[in-house]
Amino acid sequence: GYGRNAYETAKIALINWDMHKHSDWAGIYLESGNRRASGSEEVDQRSLATLAKTFLRFIWVVNPCRTVYSILDEECGGGSGDDHSNTLSMHSCVSYATLKGHLFEGEEMLRVIWEKPKNVENCDENNRSNGRVIFELLSLSQGKGLRGKIAFKLGSKMQMKFFQEQADTMVKLVQSEGSGIIKS
């Protein structure tokens, strides 16, 4: 999307872990509590579980994880485009890592970036000149042990579907708020 409204909508969805909202086959269950602030970074040590229905449709996979951190409204220079000398980026992100009992081993970071223009004082209009908003997902994972390596090979398509649903849901949530959408 574009502008402050798109960024704020996406940020709220991100920090509320709504990336699978209304899904009939995947989700994230998050325990409440245990957050403490440290500047713009929040140490967020909560248990969570990723849930996904397998190809058999009646078997669910539940994988234990722990949140690692969340960063809210951190500003940094430049954007992700070729010429970012006229932008000032703001981002918010959440991260989680796998725990014992998870078939995979690794960490995932989900981030919302607003590439807001430096020369626009009030960036809350939903048009291209007020900076684009991007959802980014970074996954560093691999199979854990022999069973995990086999599951990783077999589950790669399912994991990609899980990630694609997160991106699609973020787009829908921002779109439902009327905040302008970029589909790329």
N, C-alpha and C positions, 0 to 999 in steps of 0.2 A: 504494500500500500504506500501511501504518501502522507507526510505530515505528522504533526503531534498526535492527533486522534488515533491514527493507525498504530503509531508506536505505543501509546498508552494502552490501547486495547490488547495488542499483542503481548506487551509486558505483563499485564494483569493475568492473561491466560497462561503465560509462561510460569510466573511465580505461584500460580494456583495449580500448576501441573494439569492443565485442562487439555493436553495434547491429544487425548483420545476421547474427548467428550462426545457422548452419543454413539460410541462405537459398539457394535454387537459382537466383536471378536477379539478386542484387545483393550487393555487399560493399565492404569498405574494406580496402585493403592498406596497411600502415604499416611504414616502416623503423624499425629499432631505434636507440636511442642519442640523444645530443645534447640531453639535458634538464638544466636547471640551476635550482635553487630560488632564489626571491627572496621571502622571507616565506611566506605561504600560497599565493602565486602562483608557478607554475612556468613559466619560459620554455621552451617546448616547440617547438623548431625542427626538426621532422622532416618529411620528404617523405611524402605519402600519395597514394593514388589511389583514387577512387571508381569502382566497376565496376558496370555494369548491362547486362543482356541487353535488347536492343531488341525491338520488337514483331515483328520478323522471326524471333526466337528463336535464330538461329544467328549473329547479329552482336552483339558486345559493344561498349559504349561505355566507354572508359577516360579519366577526366578527372584531370589532375594538380593536386594541391593541396599546401599546406604547413600544418602545425599552427602555431598562433599562440601559444596559451597554455593552461594548465590551472590551475584553482584547486581546492584540496582543503580541505574542511571549514572554510570561512569562515563565521563567525557574523555575523548582522545582525539587528536588531530587526524585529519584526512579520512577518506572513505575507502571503498574497495575498487573504485573505478580507475581509469587511466589517469585522469587529471583530477586530483582531489585537493588541489591547493585552495579551492574556494568552499570546502566543506569542513564541518566539525562533526565528528561522529559521537553519538551517545549510544551506549549499549547496556543491556541487562542480560544476565545469563544464569543458568542453573546447571549443576553437574551432579552426576551420581556414579558410583563404582559398584562393581559386583561383589558379592559376599560368598562365603562358603555355601555350597549347595546350588549355586548358579551354574548352568551348563557352560557358560562362557566366562572369560576372565578379561576385565578391562574397565574402561571408563567412557562415559558419554557426556558431552557438553552441548546444551541447547542455548542458542543465543538470538536475541532480537537486536538489530542494529538500525539506528536512524541516522542516515547521512544528511544532516540538516545543513542548509547553506549558511555560511558565515555572514552574508550580507542581508539576510532577512531577519528583521527584528522579531516579528510575531509569526511563527511557523505553524499555525493551527488550521490553515486552509488545506483541503484535501486535493491538492494538485501537484503536478510534477515539480514545479518550481520550489516547493517547500520540502524537498528531500525525500528520497525513497526509504522505505522500511523493508528490511531483509530478515528472513528467518534462516538461521544457519544451524546445522546439526553436525557435530563431529563425533565419530565413534572410533575408539581405539580398542578393539576386542579381538579375541582369538578363542579357540576351543580350549577347555581346561581338561587335561587328562585325556585318555583314549576315548572315553564316552563323549566328552566335550568336543574333541576333534571331529568325531563322526557326526555329532549333532550339529556342529558348526557348518560342515559341508552340506548336510541335509537341510539345515535351517536357514541358510543364507538368503534364499528367496523370501522366506517368512520374515526374516529380520529386515530386509529391504522394504517389504510391504508395511511392516511396523513403522519404519522411518517415514515412508511416503505418506502413511495415514497421519502422522504427526504434522507434517508439512501441510497437507491438504486441510486438516482440521484448523490449523492456525490461520490459513487463508480464509476459510469459511467463517471463523469467529470474527476476524477483522472485517470481512465483507458484510456480515450481519449487522455490524455497528455502523455501516455506511462510510467506512474510512478509506475507500479507494483501494484497488488491488493491482498488484503487478503479478502476473503469472509468467514464470520463465522456466 
